[in-house]
Amino acid sequence: MERKIFEDLQRKTLKCFEYFNKAPIIECFLINPLGEKQPVDEPLIVEIDTGYDGHVLISEHLYHKLKLFKFELPEEKQPIIETASHEYIRAKAAYGFLEIPSLNLKIRTQIETFEDCQEMLIGREILSNLIIILHGTLKKLCIFK
Amino acid sequence: MGVYIRGVDEKVYREFKAESVRRGLKIGEAVTEALKIWLNKHRKEENNIDMARKINNAAYRMIKGKLLRDHLGKWIAIADGRLMAVADSLEQLCKENKEIFEKYDHVLVDQVTPEERRIMRWRGRSLKIYREKH
């Protein structure tokens, strides 16, 4: 029954991504506003985090590699990240694009990082642009039409 | 101190070794010098970016009122402490002013709106755990 529901849904599915390390992910590229893409060949595997209010959080290393300091928001508009333990981190944010090649989809977004950040995740601001189903039993994240 | 490094390009290493011999340096001395140059180069780049960031943000604060009056909803680029470009979209701003983004160490980009700083919640992890992990 469950599989049948999923098969019905699958007909309306644009793309499904298998969970990676038991976590829902999206395979994507990040592009700066001049069109420079990272990574160059294989897409990034980025975890979906519904607990993150922001857009896309990336490592400070990748932020520099994408030269995002050349497309940075004014300090007054840069976000502050409040963690689960109510600590506050001053973030840096820049404009860029998130591309999901398998969907032929390019979303203009803000890309955030903070000092020594090594995380990479997609937050709720991006999810609000997509129709997504997390199929826990099949361990798949599916994006719908 | 002895260090074993994997993944060094063979051709580059051979040329490096030949050059250090030509200059009468032991390989360890030449590598130390190369590491120092590399570190200084990257630190200098970061310092330049930080300095340019401060200048551009100071300029933004000074002209913010004027931007809101004259360019509300437009996209702007501030570099070298000056308003360099105004456009209708981010794409247009970057396409028509590519040289600004290539030339300057830091560019401040914004869509002119009265919007203020946001506090974003990240419930998934705590900073404490994050710090322990790394």
Interface residues (C-beta under 8 A of the other chain):
Chain A: P33 L34 D49 G51 Y52 D53 G54 L57 F69 K70 F71 E72 L73 P74 E75 E76 K77 Q78 P79 I80 I81 E82 T83 A84 S85 E87 Y88 I89 A91 A94 Y95 R108 E112 D116 Q118 E119 L121 G123
Chain B: I49 R53 N57 Y60 R61 K64 L90 E91 L93 C94 K98 F101 E102 Y104 D105 H106 V107 L108 V109 D110 E115 E116 R117 R118 I119 M120 R121 W122 R123 G124 R125 S126 L127 K128 Y130 H134
